[in-house]
Amino acid sequence: MSRSTLTGGRYIGGRYKTSNGVNDTWSVFDQKAQKLVEMGSRQAVGLNYRDAKELSDLLNTLEANRQAS
């Protein structure tokens, strides 16, 4: 777990983060599981920035709704 991500059981800025990879591609990282996000059997890697950001925002919204329930 990164040093500044967990506060009171919640992740600052969200559990899911975009991460810059090689060749200007992006991935989505799950800070709680400490691994790349998987959609089905595929990892969320090699994305353009917009797609990675949209996916991380969506997953963070779903996570926030789950915690609020």
PQR file with spaces between the fields and no chain letter, atoms N, CA, C, O and H, PARSE charges and radii, in Angstrom:
ATOM       1  N    MET     1       0.844   -1.169    0.000 -0.4000 1.5000
ATOM       2  CA   MET     1       0.000    0.000    0.000 -0.0000 2.0000
ATOM       3  C    MET     1       0.888    1.231    0.000  0.5500 1.7000
ATOM       4  O    MET     1       1.857    1.292    0.756 -0.5500 1.4000
ATOM       5  N    SER     2       0.576    2.206   -0.830 -0.4000 1.5000
ATOM       6  CA   SER     2       1.405    3.400   -0.847 -0.0000 2.0000
ATOM       7  C    SER     2       1.204    4.184    0.438  0.5500 1.7000
ATOM       8  O    SER     2       0.161    4.078    1.084 -0.5500 1.4000
ATOM       9  H    SER     2      -0.212    2.156   -1.445  0.4000 1.0000
ATOM      10  N    ARG     3       2.187    4.955    0.798 -0.4000 1.5000
ATOM      11  CA   ARG     3       2.242    5.553    2.124 -0.0000 2.0000
ATOM      12  C    ARG     3       1.140    6.556    2.430  0.5500 1.7000
ATOM      13  O    ARG     3       0.831    6.767    3.602 -0.5500 1.4000
ATOM      14  H    ARG     3       3.034    5.041    0.273  0.4000 1.0000
ATOM      15  N    SER     4       0.538    7.181    1.430 -0.4000 1.5000
ATOM      16  CA   SER     4      -0.437    8.228    1.721 -0.0000 2.0000
ATOM      17  C    SER     4      -1.833    7.933    1.188  0.5500 1.7000
ATOM      18  O    SER     4      -2.624    8.856    0.994 -0.5500 1.4000
ATOM      19  H    SER     4       0.790    7.010    0.477  0.4000 1.0000
ATOM      20  N    THR     5      -2.144    6.690    0.954 -0.4000 1.5000
ATOM      21  CA   THR     5      -3.421    6.408    0.305 -0.0000 2.0000
ATOM      22  C    THR     5      -4.545    6.030    1.248  0.5500 1.7000
ATOM      23  O    THR     5      -5.711    6.245    0.917 -0.5500 1.4000
ATOM      24  H    THR     5      -1.502    5.940    1.112  0.4000 1.0000
ATOM      25  N    LEU     6      -4.242    5.479    2.402 -0.4000 1.5000
ATOM      26  CA   LEU     6      -5.297    4.964    3.267 -0.0000 2.0000
ATOM      27  C    LEU     6      -5.486    5.863    4.480  0.5500 1.7000
ATOM      28  O    LEU     6      -4.533    6.124    5.214 -0.5500 1.4000
ATOM      29  H    LEU     6      -3.295    5.304    2.671  0.4000 1.0000
ATOM      30  N    THR     7      -6.705    6.335    4.697 -0.4000 1.5000
ATOM      31  CA   THR     7      -7.043    7.143    5.857 -0.0000 2.0000
ATOM      32  C    THR     7      -8.390    6.680    6.372  0.5500 1.7000
ATOM      33  O    THR     7      -9.398    6.804    5.675 -0.5500 1.4000
ATOM      34  H    THR     7      -7.479    6.123    4.101  0.4000 1.0000
ATOM      35  N    GLY     8      -8.421    6.153    7.570 -0.4000 1.5000
ATOM      36  CA   GLY     8      -9.678    5.704    8.149 -0.0000 2.0000
ATOM      37  C    GLY     8     -10.374    4.653    7.317  0.5500 1.7000
ATOM      38  O    GLY     8     -11.604    4.626    7.267 -0.5500 1.4000
ATOM      39  H    GLY     8      -7.603    6.052    8.136  0.4000 1.0000
ATOM      40  N    GLY     9      -9.623    3.787    6.664 -0.4000 1.5000
ATOM      41  CA   GLY     9     -10.214    2.732    5.860 -0.0000 2.0000
ATOM      42  C    GLY     9     -10.633    3.159    4.470  0.5500 1.7000
ATOM      43  O    GLY     9     -11.162    2.349    3.709 -0.5500 1.4000
ATOM      44  H    GLY     9      -8.624    3.809    6.706  0.4000 1.0000
ATOM      45  N    ARG    10     -10.407    4.420    4.123 -0.4000 1.5000
ATOM      46  CA   ARG    10     -10.767    4.923    2.787 -0.0000 2.0000
ATOM      47  C    ARG    10      -9.528    5.431    2.077  0.5500 1.7000
ATOM      48  O    ARG    10      -8.582    5.899    2.710 -0.5500 1.4000
ATOM      49  H    ARG    10      -9.977    5.078    4.741  0.4000 1.0000
ATOM      50  N    TYR    11      -9.544    5.335    0.780 -0.4000 1.5000
ATOM      51  CA   TYR    11      -8.399    5.757   -0.018 -0.0000 2.0000
ATOM      52  C    TYR    11      -8.570    7.199   -0.466  0.5500 1.7000
ATOM      53  O    TYR    11      -9.599    7.567   -1.031 -0.5500 1.4000
ATOM      54  H    TYR    11     -10.312    4.954    0.266  0.4000 1.0000
ATOM      55  N    ILE    12      -7.553    8.010   -0.208 -0.4000 1.5000
ATOM      56  CA   ILE    12      -7.571    9.402   -0.620 -0.0000 2.0000
ATOM      57  C    ILE    12      -7.556    9.450   -2.146  0.5500 1.7000
ATOM      58  O    ILE    12      -6.672    8.879   -2.785 -0.5500 1.4000
ATOM      59  H    ILE    12      -6.717    7.711    0.251  0.4000 1.0000
ATOM      60  N    GLY    13      -8.538   10.133   -2.717 -0.4000 1.5000
ATOM      61  CA   GLY    13      -8.604   10.226   -4.170 -0.0000 2.0000
ATOM      62  C    GLY    13      -9.165    8.989   -4.833  0.5500 1.7000
ATOM      63  O    GLY    13      -9.257    8.937   -6.059 -0.5500 1.4000
ATOM      64  H    GLY    13      -9.256   10.597   -2.198  0.4000 1.0000
ATOM      65  N    GLY    14      -9.538    8.000   -4.060 -0.4000 1.5000
ATOM      66  CA   GLY    14     -10.136    6.796   -4.609 -0.0000 2.0000
ATOM      67  C    GLY    14      -9.214    5.598   -4.574  0.5500 1.7000
ATOM      68  O    GLY    14      -7.989    5.725   -4.572 -0.5500 1.4000
ATOM      69  H    GLY    14      -9.463    8.042   -3.063  0.4000 1.0000
ATOM      70  N    ARG    15      -9.828    4.445   -4.546 -0.4000 1.5000
ATOM      71  CA   ARG    15      -9.105    3.171   -4.496 -0.0000 2.0000
ATOM      72  C    ARG    15      -8.376    2.874   -5.799  0.5500 1.7000
ATOM      73  O    ARG    15      -7.301    2.274   -5.791 -0.5500 1.4000
ATOM      74  H    ARG    15     -10.823    4.342   -4.548  0.4000 1.0000
ATOM      75  N    TYR    16      -8.958    3.293   -6.912 -0.4000 1.5000
ATOM      76  CA   TYR    16      -8.414    2.971   -8.233 -0.0000 2.0000
ATOM      77  C    TYR    16      -7.684    4.180   -8.806  0.5500 1.7000
ATOM      78  O    TYR    16      -8.224    5.286   -8.836 -0.5500 1.4000
ATOM      79  H    TYR    16      -9.831    3.780   -6.918  0.4000 1.0000
ATOM      80  N    LYS    17      -6.460    3.961   -9.257 -0.4000 1.5000
ATOM      81  CA   LYS    17      -5.615    5.036   -9.772 -0.0000 2.0000
ATOM      82  C    LYS    17      -5.150    4.723  -11.187  0.5500 1.7000
ATOM      83  O    LYS    17      -4.930    3.566  -11.544 -0.5500 1.4000
ATOM      84  H    LYS    17      -6.021    3.063   -9.232  0.4000 1.0000
ATOM      85  N    THR    18      -5.004    5.780  -11.987 -0.4000 1.5000
ATOM      86  CA   THR    18      -4.395    5.609  -13.299 -0.0000 2.0000
ATOM      87  C    THR    18      -2.884    5.639  -13.129  0.5500 1.7000
ATOM      88  O    THR    18      -2.358    6.353  -12.275 -0.5500 1.4000
ATOM      89  H    THR    18      -5.182    6.721  -11.696  0.4000 1.0000
ATOM      90  N    SER    19      -2.205    4.872  -13.932 -0.4000 1.5000
ATOM      91  CA   SER    19      -0.752    4.772  -13.852 -0.0000 2.0000
ATOM      92  C    SER    19      -0.171    4.844  -15.259  0.5500 1.7000
ATOM      93  O    SER    19      -0.625    4.146  -16.166 -0.5500 1.4000
ATOM      94  H    SER    19      -2.632    4.291  -14.625  0.4000 1.0000
ATOM      95  N    ASN    20       0.841    5.697  -15.431 -0.4000 1.5000
ATOM      96  CA   ASN    20       1.474    5.869  -16.736 -0.0000 2.0000
ATOM      97  C    ASN    20       2.432    4.727  -16.993  0.5500 1.7000
ATOM      98  O    ASN    20       3.307    4.440  -16.176 -0.5500 1.4000
ATOM      99  H    ASN    20       1.210    6.264  -14.694  0.4000 1.0000
ATOM     100  N    GLY    21       2.263    4.078  -18.130 -0.4000 1.5000
ATOM     101  CA   GLY    21       3.122    2.960  -18.503 -0.0000 2.0000
ATOM     102  C    GLY    21       4.096    3.343  -19.596  0.5500 1.7000
ATOM     103  O    GLY    21       4.433    4.516  -19.757 -0.5500 1.4000
ATOM     104  H    GLY    21       1.552    4.311  -18.793  0.4000 1.0000
ATOM     105  N    VAL    22       4.537    2.368  -20.333 -0.4000 1.5000
ATOM     106  CA   VAL    22       5.494    2.602  -21.417 -0.0000 2.0000
ATOM     107  C    VAL    22       4.780    3.057  -22.684  0.5500 1.7000
ATOM     108  O    VAL    22       3.592    2.795  -22.871 -0.5500 1.4000
ATOM     109  H    VAL    22       4.263    1.416  -20.202  0.4000 1.0000
ATOM     110  N    ASN    23       5.513    3.733  -23.541 -0.4000 1.5000
ATOM     111  CA   ASN    23       4.995    4.178  -24.844 -0.0000 2.0000
ATOM     112  C    ASN    23       3.725    5.006  -24.729  0.5500 1.7000
ATOM     113  O    ASN    23       2.829    4.907  -25.568 -0.5500 1.4000
ATOM     114  H    ASN    23       6.478    3.946  -23.389  0.4000 1.0000
ATOM     115  N    ASP    24       3.655    5.823  -23.684 -0.4000 1.5000
ATOM     116  CA   ASP    24       2.515    6.727  -23.484 -0.0000 2.0000
ATOM     117  C    ASP    24       1.188    5.988  -23.345  0.5500 1.7000
ATOM     118  O    ASP    24       0.150    6.497  -23.769 -0.5500 1.4000
ATOM     119  H    ASP    24       4.382    5.904  -23.003  0.4000 1.0000
ATOM     120  N    THR    25       1.209    4.807  -22.762 -0.4000 1.5000
ATOM     121  CA   THR    25      -0.025    4.077  -22.470 -0.0000 2.0000
ATOM     122  C    THR    25      -0.286    4.141  -20.974  0.5500 1.7000
ATOM     123  O    THR    25       0.604    4.466  -20.188 -0.5500 1.4000
ATOM     124  H    THR    25       2.051    4.393  -22.418  0.4000 1.0000
ATOM     125  N    TRP    26      -1.502    3.830  -20.598 -0.4000 1.5000
ATOM     126  CA   TRP    26      -1.929    3.951  -19.210 -0.0000 2.0000
ATOM     127  C    TRP    26      -2.572    2.657  -18.743  0.5500 1.7000
ATOM     128  O    TRP    26      -3.043    1.853  -19.547 -0.5500 1.4000
ATOM     129  H    TRP    26      -2.225    3.566  -21.237  0.4000 1.0000
ATOM     130  N    SER    27      -2.584    2.469  -17.425 -0.4000 1.5000
ATOM     131  CA   SER    27      -3.242    1.315  -16.822 -0.0000 2.0000
ATOM     132  C    SER    27      -4.030    1.801  -15.616  0.5500 1.7000
ATOM     133  O    SER    27      -3.901    2.953  -15.201 -0.5500 1.4000
ATOM     134  H    SER    27      -2.202    3.123  -16.771  0.4000 1.0000
ATOM     135  N    VAL    28      -4.850    0.911  -15.055 -0.4000 1.5000
ATOM     136  CA   VAL    28      -5.618    1.229  -13.856 -0.0000 2.0000
ATOM     137  C    VAL    28      -5.186    0.259  -12.770  0.5500 1.7000
ATOM     138  O    VAL    28      -5.198   -0.956  -12.962 -0.5500 1.4000
ATOM     139  H    VAL    28      -4.954   -0.025  -15.392  0.4000 1.0000
ATOM     140  N    PHE    29      -4.799    0.821  -11.617 -0.4000 1.5000
ATOM     141  CA   PHE    29      -4.237    0.056  -10.514 -0.0000 2.0000
ATOM     142  C    PHE    29      -5.186    0.077   -9.325  0.5500 1.7000
ATOM     143  O    PHE    29      -5.689    1.135   -8.946 -0.5500 1.4000
ATOM     144  H    PHE    29      -4.789    1.808  -11.461  0.4000 1.0000
ATOM     145  N    ASP    30      -5.433   -1.096   -8.731 -0.4000 1.5000
ATOM     146  CA   ASP    30      -6.261   -1.244   -7.535 -0.0000 2.0000
ATOM     147  C    ASP    30      -5.335   -1.181   -6.323  0.5500 1.7000
ATOM     148  O    ASP    30      -4.563   -2.109   -6.080 -0.5500 1.4000
ATOM     149  H    ASP    30      -5.025   -1.955   -9.039  0.4000 1.0000
ATOM     150  N    GLN    31      -5.413   -0.082   -5.562 -0.4000 1.5000
ATOM     151  CA   GLN    31      -4.516    0.117   -4.424 -0.0000 2.0000
ATOM     152  C    GLN    31      -4.790   -0.856   -3.281  0.5500 1.7000
ATOM     153  O    GLN    31      -3.870   -1.227   -2.553 -0.5500 1.4000
ATOM     154  H    GLN    31      -6.040    0.671   -5.760  0.4000 1.0000
ATOM     155  N    LYS    32      -6.036   -1.269   -3.118 -0.4000 1.5000
ATOM     156  CA   LYS    32      -6.371   -2.199   -2.042 -0.0000 2.0000
ATOM     157  C    LYS    32      -5.812   -3.593   -2.332  0.5500 1.7000
ATOM     158  O    LYS    32      -5.203   -4.211   -1.459 -0.5500 1.4000
ATOM     159  H    LYS    32      -6.784   -0.967   -3.710  0.4000 1.0000
ATOM     160  N    ALA    33      -6.014   -4.082   -3.539 -0.4000 1.5000
ATOM     161  CA   ALA    33      -5.541   -5.419   -3.918 -0.0000 2.0000
ATOM     162  C    ALA    33      -4.065   -5.415   -4.309  0.5500 1.7000
ATOM     163  O    ALA    33      -3.442   -6.471   -4.418 -0.5500 1.4000
ATOM     164  H    ALA    33      -6.509   -3.580   -4.248  0.4000 1.0000
ATOM     165  N    GLN    34      -3.510   -4.217   -4.519 -0.4000 1.5000
ATOM     166  CA   GLN    34      -2.109   -4.068   -4.923 -0.0000 2.0000
ATOM     167  C    GLN    34      -1.804   -4.796   -6.235  0.5500 1.7000
ATOM     168  O    GLN    34      -0.790   -5.480   -6.369 -0.5500 1.4000
ATOM     169  H    GLN    34      -4.016   -3.359   -4.430  0.4000 1.0000
ATOM     170  N    LYS    35      -2.724   -4.623   -7.207 -0.4000 1.5000
ATOM     171  CA   LYS    35      -2.508   -5.217   -8.525 -0.0000 2.0000
ATOM     172  C    LYS    35      -3.292   -4.437   -9.569  0.5500 1.7000
ATOM     173  O    LYS    35      -4.151   -3.616   -9.246 -0.5500 1.4000
ATOM     174  H    LYS    35      -3.547   -4.066   -7.099  0.4000 1.0000
ATOM     175  N    LEU    36      -2.976   -4.713  -10.822 -0.4000 1.5000
ATOM     176  CA   LEU    36      -3.701   -4.077  -11.911 -0.0000 2.0000
ATOM     177  C    LEU    36      -5.148   -4.549  -11.924  0.5500 1.7000
ATOM     178  O    LEU    36      -5.441   -5.694  -11.578 -0.5500 1.4000
ATOM     179  H    LEU    36      -2.278   -5.380  -11.084  0.4000 1.0000
ATOM     180  N    VAL    37      -6.039   -3.670  -12.321 -0.4000 1.5000
ATOM     181  CA   VAL    37      -7.455   -4.002  -12.437 -0.0000 2.0000
ATOM     182  C    VAL    37      -7.630   -5.027  -13.551  0.5500 1.7000
ATOM     183  O    VAL    37      -6.986   -4.936  -14.597 -0.5500 1.4000
ATOM     184  H    VAL    37      -5.802   -2.740  -12.602  0.4000 1.0000
ATOM     185  N    GLU    38      -8.502   -5.999  -13.319 -0.4000 1.5000
ATOM     186  CA   GLU    38      -8.828   -6.999  -14.337 -0.0000 2.0000
ATOM     187  C    GLU    38     -10.294   -6.862  -14.716  0.5500 1.7000
ATOM     188  O    GLU    38     -11.169   -6.732  -13.860 -0.5500 1.4000
ATOM     189  H    GLU    38      -9.025   -6.072  -12.470  0.4000 1.0000
ATOM     190  N    MET    39     -10.537   -6.895  -16.014 -0.4000 1.5000
ATOM     191  CA   MET    39     -11.896   -6.870  -16.548 -0.0000 2.0000
ATOM     192  C    MET    39     -12.095   -8.213  -17.226  0.5500 1.7000
ATOM     193  O    MET    39     -11.585   -8.441  -18.323 -0.5500 1.4000
ATOM     194  H    MET    39      -9.826   -7.000  -16.709  0.4000 1.0000
ATOM     195  N    GLY    40     -12.827   -9.096  -16.583 -0.4000 1.5000
ATOM     196  CA   GLY    40     -12.914  -10.462  -17.077 -0.0000 2.0000
ATOM     197  C    GLY    40     -11.577  -11.128  -16.831  0.5500 1.7000
ATOM     198  O    GLY    40     -11.142  -11.236  -15.685 -0.5500 1.4000
ATOM     199  H    GLY    40     -13.241   -8.912  -15.692  0.4000 1.0000
ATOM     200  N    SER    41     -10.928  -11.572  -17.875 -0.4000 1.5000
ATOM     201  CA   SER    41      -9.614  -12.200  -17.723 -0.0000 2.0000
ATOM     202  C    SER    41      -8.491  -11.312  -18.253  0.5500 1.7000
ATOM     203  O    SER    41      -7.352  -11.762  -18.383 -0.5500 1.4000
ATOM     204  H    SER    41     -11.282  -11.484  -18.806  0.4000 1.0000
ATOM     205  N    ARG    42      -8.808  -10.049  -18.559 -0.4000 1.5000
ATOM     206  CA   ARG    42      -7.805   -9.141  -19.132 -0.0000 2.0000
ATOM     207  C    ARG    42      -7.488   -8.010  -18.171  0.5500 1.7000
ATOM     208  O    ARG    42      -8.380   -7.461  -17.524 -0.5500 1.4000
ATOM     209  H    ARG    42      -9.733   -9.684  -18.453  0.4000 1.0000
ATOM     210  N    GLN    43      -6.217   -7.668  -18.083 -0.4000 1.5000
ATOM     211  CA   GLN    43      -5.798   -6.548  -17.256 -0.0000 2.0000
ATOM     212  C    GLN    43      -6.046   -5.236  -17.991  0.5500 1.7000
ATOM     213  O    GLN    43      -5.964   -5.169  -19.218 -0.5500 1.4000
ATOM     214  H    GLN    43      -5.492   -8.114  -18.608  0.4000 1.0000
ATOM     215  N    ALA    44      -6.351   -4.189  -17.214 -0.4000 1.5000
ATOM     216  CA   ALA    44      -6.596   -2.866  -17.781 -0.0000 2.0000
ATOM     217  C    ALA    44      -5.256   -2.164  -18.003  0.5500 1.7000
ATOM     218  O    ALA    44      -4.860   -1.300  -17.221 -0.5500 1.4000
ATOM     219  H    ALA    44      -6.418   -4.244  -16.217  0.4000 1.0000
ATOM     220  N    VAL    45      -4.569   -2.546  -19.075 -0.4000 1.5000
ATOM     221  CA   VAL    45      -3.268   -1.967  -19.436 -0.0000 2.0000
ATOM     222  C    VAL    45      -3.282   -1.573  -20.910  0.5500 1.7000
ATOM     223  O    VAL    45      -4.135   -2.029  -21.672 -0.5500 1.4000
ATOM     224  H    VAL    45      -4.891   -3.248  -19.710  0.4000 1.0000
ATOM     225  N    GLY    46      -2.344   -0.734  -21.302 -0.4000 1.5000
ATOM     226  CA   GLY    46      -2.231   -0.331  -22.704 -0.0000 2.0000
ATOM     227  C    GLY    46      -3.339    0.597  -23.154  0.5500 1.7000
ATOM     228  O    GLY    46      -3.646    0.669  -24.344 -0.5500 1.4000
ATOM     229  H    GLY    46      -1.651   -0.364  -20.683  0.4000 1.0000
ATOM     230  N    LEU    47      -3.945    1.312  -22.211 -0.4000 1.5000
ATOM     231  CA   LEU    47      -5.063    2.205  -22.520 -0.0000 2.0000
ATOM     232  C    LEU    47      -4.555    3.606  -22.839  0.5500 1.7000
ATOM     233  O    LEU    47      -3.446    3.977  -22.455 -0.5500 1.4000
ATOM     234  H    LEU    47      -3.696    1.254  -21.244  0.4000 1.0000
ATOM     235  N    ASN    48      -5.377    4.381  -23.547 -0.4000 1.5000
ATOM     236  CA   ASN    48      -5.043    5.797  -23.667 -0.0000 2.0000
ATOM     237  C    ASN    48      -5.481    6.469  -22.362  0.5500 1.7000
ATOM     238  O    ASN    48      -6.248    5.896  -21.588 -0.5500 1.4000
ATOM     239  H    ASN    48      -6.278    4.079  -23.859  0.4000 1.0000
ATOM     240  N    TYR    49      -4.988    7.685  -22.126 -0.4000 1.5000
ATOM     241  CA   TYR    49      -5.247    8.340  -20.838 -0.0000 2.0000
ATOM     242  C    TYR    49      -6.741    8.505  -20.575  0.5500 1.7000
ATOM     243  O    TYR    49      -7.209    8.232  -19.470 -0.5500 1.4000
ATOM     244  H    TYR    49      -4.365    8.151  -22.754  0.4000 1.0000
ATOM     245  N    ARG    50      -7.486    8.945  -21.575 -0.4000 1.5000
ATOM     246  CA   ARG    50      -8.916    9.194  -21.376 -0.0000 2.0000
ATOM     247  C    ARG    50      -9.656    7.936  -20.942  0.5500 1.7000
ATOM     248  O    ARG    50     -10.468    7.988  -20.018 -0.5500 1.4000
ATOM     249  H    ARG    50      -7.106    9.166  -22.473  0.4000 1.0000
ATOM     250  N    ASP    51      -9.391    6.815  -21.589 -0.4000 1.5000
ATOM     251  CA   ASP    51     -10.060    5.562  -21.224 -0.0000 2.0000
ATOM     252  C    ASP    51      -9.661    5.103  -19.827  0.5500 1.7000
ATOM     253  O    ASP    51     -10.509    4.646  -19.061 -0.5500 1.4000
ATOM     254  H    ASP    51      -8.732    6.772  -22.339  0.4000 1.0000
ATOM     255  N    ALA    52      -8.378    5.218  -19.486 -0.4000 1.5000
ATOM     256  CA   ALA    52      -7.915    4.817  -18.154 -0.0000 2.0000
ATOM     257  C    ALA    52      -8.545    5.694  -17.079  0.5500 1.7000
ATOM     258  O    ALA    52      -8.965    5.191  -16.037 -0.5500 1.4000
ATOM     259  H    ALA    52      -7.689    5.589  -20.108  0.4000 1.0000
ATOM     260  N    LYS    53      -8.615    6.997  -17.324 -0.4000 1.5000
ATOM     261  CA   LYS    53      -9.209    7.929  -16.358 -0.0000 2.0000
ATOM     262  C    LYS    53     -10.698    7.650  -16.199  0.5500 1.7000
ATOM     263  O    LYS    53     -11.207    7.645  -15.078 -0.5500 1.4000
ATOM     264  H    LYS    53      -8.275    7.405  -18.171  0.4000 1.0000
ATOM     265  N    GLU    54     -11.400    7.422  -17.295 -0.4000 1.5000
ATOM     266  CA   GLU    54     -12.834    7.122  -17.220 -0.0000 2.0000
ATOM     267  C    GLU    54     -13.087    5.832  -16.445  0.5500 1.7000
ATOM     268  O    GLU    54     -14.017    5.765  -15.642 -0.5500 1.4000
ATOM     269  H    GLU    54     -10.987    7.427  -18.206  0.4000 1.0000
ATOM     270  N    LEU    55     -12.268    4.810  -16.681 -0.4000 1.5000
ATOM     271  CA   LEU    55     -12.433    3.542  -15.971 -0.0000 2.0000
ATOM     272  C    LEU    55     -12.152    3.711  -14.486  0.5500 1.7000
ATOM     273  O    LEU    55     -12.910    3.206  -13.657 -0.5500 1.4000
ATOM     274  H    LEU    55     -11.513    4.865  -17.334  0.4000 1.0000
ATOM     275  N    SER    56     -11.078    4.411  -14.133 -0.4000 1.5000
ATOM     276  CA   SER    56     -10.778    4.601  -12.708 -0.0000 2.0000
ATOM     277  C    SER    56     -11.863    5.436  -12.034  0.5500 1.7000
ATOM     278  O    SER    56     -12.233    5.150  -10.896 -0.5500 1.4000
ATOM     279  H    SER    56     -10.462    4.821  -14.806  0.4000 1.0000
ATOM     280  N    ASP    57     -12.380    6.458  -12.708 -0.4000 1.5000
ATOM     281  CA   ASP    57     -13.471    7.264  -12.145 -0.0000 2.0000
ATOM     282  C    ASP    57     -14.723    6.420  -11.925  0.5500 1.7000
ATOM     283  O    ASP    57     -15.366    6.524  -10.880 -0.5500 1.4000
ATOM     284  H    ASP    57     -12.080    6.690  -13.633  0.4000 1.0000
ATOM     285  N    LEU    58     -15.069    5.590  -12.899 -0.4000 1.5000
ATOM     286  CA   LEU    58     -16.237    4.717  -12.776 -0.0000 2.0000
ATOM     287  C    LEU    58     -16.079    3.749  -11.606  0.5500 1.7000
ATOM     288  O    LEU    58     -16.989    3.601  -10.790 -0.5500 1.4000
ATOM     289  H    LEU    58     -14.547    5.506  -13.748  0.4000 1.0000
ATOM     290  N    LEU    59     -14.926    3.095  -11.527 -0.4000 1.5000
ATOM     291  CA   LEU    59     -14.697    2.136  -10.443 -0.0000 2.0000
ATOM     292  C    LEU    59     -14.697    2.821   -9.082  0.5500 1.7000
ATOM     293  O    LEU    59     -15.200    2.255   -8.111 -0.5500 1.4000
ATOM     294  H    LEU    59     -14.187    3.215  -12.189  0.4000 1.0000
ATOM     295  N    ASN    60     -14.142    4.031   -8.992 -0.4000 1.5000
ATOM     296  CA   ASN    60     -14.151    4.765   -7.726 -0.0000 2.0000
ATOM     297  C    ASN    60     -15.563    5.183   -7.328  0.5500 1.7000
ATOM     298  O    ASN    60     -15.898    5.170   -6.144 -0.5500 1.4000
ATOM     299  H    ASN    60     -13.734    4.490   -9.781  0.4000 1.0000
ATOM     300  N    THR    61     -16.390    5.551   -8.299 -0.4000 1.5000
ATOM     301  CA   THR    61     -17.787    5.892   -8.015 -0.0000 2.0000
ATOM     302  C    THR    61     -18.547    4.674   -7.507  0.5500 1.7000
ATOM     303  O    THR    61     -19.291    4.770   -6.531 -0.5500 1.4000
ATOM     304  H    THR    61     -16.118    5.561   -9.261  0.4000 1.0000
ATOM     305  N    LEU    62     -18.366    3.537   -8.157 -0.4000 1.5000
ATOM     306  CA   LEU    62     -19.022    2.304   -7.708 -0.0000 2.0000
ATOM     307  C    LEU    62     -18.560    1.915   -6.309  0.5500 1.7000
ATOM     308  O    LEU    62     -19.368    1.479   -5.490 -0.5500 1.4000
ATOM     309  H    LEU    62     -17.761    3.460   -8.950  0.4000 1.0000
ATOM     310  N    GLU    63     -17.271    2.067   -6.029 -0.4000 1.5000
ATOM     311  CA   GLU    63     -16.726    1.750   -4.704 -0.0000 2.0000
ATOM     312  C    GLU    63     -17.309    2.679   -3.639  0.5500 1.7000
ATOM     313  O    GLU    63     -17.659    2.226   -2.549 -0.5500 1.4000
ATOM     314  H    GLU    63     -16.614    2.421   -6.694  0.4000 1.0000
ATOM     315  N    ALA    64     -17.414    3.969   -3.946 -0.4000 1.5000
ATOM     316  CA   ALA    64     -17.987    4.928   -3.001 -0.0000 2.0000
ATOM     317  C    ALA    64     -19.448    4.602   -2.718  0.5500 1.7000
ATOM     318  O    ALA    64     -19.889    4.688   -1.573 -0.5500 1.4000
ATOM     319  H    ALA    64     -17.129    4.336   -4.831  0.4000 1.0000
ATOM     320  N    ASN    65     -20.200    4.230   -3.745 -0.4000 1.5000
ATOM     321  CA   ASN    65     -21.603    3.851   -3.560 -0.0000 2.0000
ATOM     322  C    ASN    65     -21.730    2.593   -2.716  0.5500 1.7000
ATOM     323  O    ASN    65     -22.636    2.485   -1.890 -0.5500 1.4000
ATOM     324  H    ASN    65     -19.841    4.159   -4.676  0.4000 1.0000
ATOM     325  N    ARG    66     -20.828    1.645   -2.918 -0.4000 1.5000
ATOM     326  CA   ARG    66     -20.826    0.408   -2.127 -0.0000 2.0000
ATOM     327  C    ARG    66     -20.561    0.703   -0.655  0.5500 1.7000
ATOM     328  O    ARG    66     -21.204    0.128    0.223 -0.5500 1.4000
ATOM     329  H    ARG    66     -20.092    1.732   -3.588  0.4000 1.0000
ATOM     330  N    GLN    67     -19.615    1.598   -0.386 -0.4000 1.5000
ATOM     331  CA   GLN    67     -19.273    1.933    0.995 -0.0000 2.0000
ATOM     332  C    GLN    67     -20.374    2.730    1.673  0.5500 1.7000
ATOM     333  O    GLN    67     -20.550    2.640    2.888 -0.5500 1.4000
ATOM     334  H    GLN    67     -19.093    2.065   -1.099  0.4000 1.0000
ATOM     335  N    ALA    68     -21.116    3.511    0.895 -0.4000 1.5000
ATOM     336  CA   ALA    68     -22.192    4.326    1.455 -0.0000 2.0000
ATOM     337  C    ALA    68     -23.427    3.500    1.800  0.5500 1.7000
ATOM     338  O    ALA    68     -24.257    3.935    2.599 -0.5500 1.4000
ATOM     339  H    ALA    68     -20.973    3.584   -0.092  0.4000 1.0000
ATOM     340  N    SER    69     -23.556    2.330    1.215 -0.4000 1.5000
ATOM     341  CA   SER    69     -24.745    1.487    1.447 -0.0000 2.0000
ATOM     342  C    SER    69     -24.668    0.786    2.774  0.5500 1.7000
ATOM     343  O    SER    69     -25.579    0.039    3.131 -0.5500 1.4000
ATOM     344  H    SER    69     -22.882    1.977    0.566  0.4000 1.0000
